[in-house]
Amino acid sequence: MKRIALAAVAALALISCHSTGTEAAARVAKPALWKVSDADTTIYLFGTIHLLPKALDWQSPKILAAERASQALVLETVLDKDPKKTGAIMMGLGVSPGLPPLLDRVPADKRTALQRVVTRSGVPLTLLDTLETWAAALTLSSSALHDLPVSPEYGAENVLTRGFTAAGKPVSGLETPAQQLGYFDTLPEAAQRAFLVSVAEDDTDARKEFDAMIAAWTAGDTKKIALTFDDELKLSPELTQALLHRRNANWTAWIAERMKRPGTVFVAVGAGHLAGAGSVEELVAAKGFKVSRLQ
């Protein structure tokens, strides 16, 4: 579930903004790109990774051509340039009085593992105790990325935003940061605790896990991207519904409505939303629109 949370919500790139951004060996990537079109409207669909290494060259000629042809960029959300503002939204949603200690929110046999994760994160347990379970789990899971050679500065959303802004083209979001974090905030407590347990149980090497995700993305291998989430999707139907299925349906409805107006738009959302059964491009095609993969 940690991968679902980190890949599904763009705002998490901000929570993980302390990642190092160290240069990695230069690699050329060809992430997946689709086109939804009719007689007078084109919508490009691009799956993103929110944090990337500096030297990764992913803007292929086809992606650059799609960017140039588009009149606007639409992201999952548009984050404020001041990270404190998004942090304030999270604290506003995620802090509640009278909460039980965090360690008491997992079964007794999981507390040692959770304490180990807390210690490794460097986040004071006294602070985590004040957070709702989802917010504590999100904080702990995102802290695992801090030492990776990636940064939101080089993430696809920020690179695209800089390019469209420089070209004088508008950038908007499908959701607000408050809406994104609200998906967690409205989860039943049992689902929030299942998320926290998954964070405590996940002792895998964060860099190895993230490298595998980037490798699938750079190859445009949507099957492998989907497989990244398959086991986790079974752990919490509530989390899967909130972060993936409900949002995919909402975005499909937005695309269907936007197709009624002429023009060309570049839509960039987390790659997990464009992979596997129930993906956005699959739902859009099911509505009768022409969807073709360009890369």
Solvent accessible surface area in square Angstrom, and as a share of the most:
residue,aa,sasa,rsa
1,M,9,0.04
2,K,17,0.07
3,R,50,0.18
4,I,1,0.00
5,A,0,0.00
6,L,22,0.11
7,A,13,0.10
8,A,3,0.02
9,V,0,0.00
10,A,6,0.05
11,A,0,0.00
12,L,2,0.01
13,A,9,0.07
14,L,26,0.13
15,I,38,0.19
16,S,0,0.00
17,C,48,0.29
18,H,131,0.58
19,S,11,0.07
20,T,79,0.46
21,G,12,0.11
22,T,79,0.46
23,E,113,0.51
24,A,29,0.23
25,A,84,0.65
26,A,88,0.68
27,R,96,0.35
28,V,120,0.69
29,A,2,0.02
30,K,124,0.52
31,P,0,0.00
32,A,9,0.07
33,L,0,0.00
34,W,17,0.06
35,K,58,0.25
36,V,0,0.00
37,S,20,0.13
38,D,72,0.37
39,A,112,0.87
40,D,86,0.45
41,T,2,0.01
42,T,25,0.15
43,I,0,0.00
44,Y,26,0.10
45,L,1,0.01
46,F,0,0.00
47,G,5,0.04
48,T,2,0.01
49,I,12,0.06
50,H,10,0.04
51,L,7,0.03
52,L,1,0.00
53,P,5,0.03
54,K,102,0.43
55,A,27,0.21
56,L,14,0.07
57,D,80,0.41
58,W,10,0.04
59,Q,49,0.22
60,S,10,0.07
61,P,110,0.69
62,K,113,0.48
63,I,0,0.00
64,L,64,0.32
65,A,47,0.36
66,A,3,0.02
67,E,18,0.08
68,R,165,0.60
69,A,55,0.43
70,S,1,0.01
71,Q,108,0.48
72,A,21,0.16
73,L,0,0.00
74,V,7,0.04
75,L,8,0.04
76,E,1,0.00
77,T,5,0.03
78,V,68,0.39
79,L,54,0.27
80,D,62,0.32
81,K,204,0.87
82,D,55,0.28
83,P,60,0.38
84,K,161,0.68
85,K,112,0.48
86,T,4,0.02
87,G,33,0.32
88,A,63,0.49
89,I,59,0.30
90,M,14,0.06
91,M,84,0.38
92,G,64,0.61
93,L,54,0.27
94,G,0,0.00
95,V,63,0.36
96,S,31,0.20
97,P,132,0.83
98,G,85,0.81
99,L,55,0.28
100,P,54,0.34
101,P,70,0.44
102,L,0,0.00
103,L,40,0.20
104,D,73,0.38
105,R,5,0.02
106,V,4,0.02
107,P,72,0.45
108,A,74,0.58
109,D,114,0.59
110,K,51,0.22
111,R,87,0.32
112,T,101,0.59
113,A,17,0.13
114,L,0,0.00
115,Q,67,0.30
116,R,108,0.40
117,V,11,0.06
118,V,5,0.03
119,T,96,0.56
120,R,151,0.55
121,S,25,0.16
122,G,62,0.60
123,V,28,0.16
124,P,79,0.49
125,L,51,0.25
126,T,107,0.62
127,L,74,0.37
128,L,0,0.00
129,D,39,0.20
130,T,60,0.35
131,L,5,0.02
132,E,32,0.14
133,T,2,0.01
134,W,0,0.00
135,A,0,0.00
136,A,0,0.00
137,A,0,0.00
138,L,0,0.00
139,T,28,0.16
140,L,3,0.02
141,S,1,0.00
142,S,2,0.01
143,S,15,0.10
144,A,36,0.28
145,L,8,0.04
146,H,50,0.22
147,D,127,0.66
148,L,11,0.06
149,P,16,0.10
150,V,5,0.03
151,S,11,0.07
152,P,18,0.11
153,E,94,0.42
154,Y,43,0.16
155,G,1,0.01
156,A,0,0.00
157,E,19,0.08
158,N,60,0.31
159,V,32,0.18
160,L,0,0.00
161,T,40,0.23
162,R,119,0.43
163,G,37,0.36
164,F,4,0.02
165,T,84,0.49
166,A,92,0.71
167,A,66,0.51
168,G,68,0.65
169,K,49,0.21
170,P,86,0.54
171,V,39,0.22
172,S,56,0.36
173,G,34,0.33
174,L,34,0.17
175,E,14,0.06
176,T,70,0.40
177,P,21,0.13
178,A,47,0.37
179,Q,99,0.44
180,Q,0,0.00
181,L,0,0.00
182,G,17,0.16
183,Y,24,0.09
184,F,0,0.00
185,D,40,0.21
186,T,100,0.58
187,L,10,0.05
188,P,73,0.46
189,E,76,0.34
190,A,79,0.61
191,A,4,0.03
192,Q,9,0.04
193,R,81,0.30
194,A,35,0.27
195,F,0,0.00
196,L,0,0.00
197,V,27,0.15
198,S,13,0.08
199,V,4,0.02
200,A,0,0.00
201,E,91,0.41
202,D,27,0.14
203,D,82,0.43
204,T,83,0.48
205,D,86,0.44
206,A,25,0.20
207,R,121,0.44
208,K,153,0.65
209,E,30,0.13
210,F,17,0.07
211,D,64,0.33
212,A,64,0.49
213,M,17,0.07
214,I,3,0.01
215,A,52,0.40
216,A,5,0.04
217,W,3,0.01
218,T,21,0.12
219,A,75,0.58
220,G,6,0.06
221,D,42,0.22
222,T,27,0.16
223,K,162,0.69
224,K,119,0.51
225,I,11,0.06
226,A,17,0.14
227,L,116,0.58
228,T,28,0.16
229,F,13,0.06
230,D,54,0.28
231,D,100,0.52
232,E,13,0.06
233,L,50,0.25
234,K,157,0.66
235,L,107,0.53
236,S,2,0.01
237,P,93,0.59
238,E,79,0.35
239,L,0,0.00
240,T,8,0.05
241,Q,86,0.38
242,A,2,0.02
243,L,0,0.00
244,L,15,0.08
245,H,79,0.35
246,R,100,0.37
247,R,0,0.00
248,N,6,0.03
249,A,54,0.42
250,N,73,0.37
251,W,7,0.02
252,T,3,0.02
253,A,56,0.43
254,W,82,0.29
255,I,2,0.01
256,A,21,0.16
257,E,96,0.43
258,R,22,0.08
259,M,8,0.03
260,K,151,0.64
261,R,133,0.48
262,P,90,0.57
263,G,14,0.14
264,T,23,0.14
265,V,6,0.04
266,F,0,0.00
267,V,3,0.02
268,A,0,0.00
269,V,3,0.01
270,G,0,0.00
271,A,8,0.06
272,G,12,0.11
273,H,0,0.00
274,L,3,0.01
275,A,11,0.09
276,G,36,0.35
277,A,95,0.73
278,G,19,0.18
279,S,3,0.02
280,V,2,0.01
281,E,24,0.11
282,E,85,0.38
283,L,55,0.27
284,V,1,0.00
285,A,48,0.37
286,A,86,0.67
287,K,117,0.49
288,G,69,0.66
289,F,52,0.22
290,K,140,0.60
291,V,39,0.22
292,S,36,0.23
293,R,108,0.39
294,L,57,0.28
295,Q,32,0.14
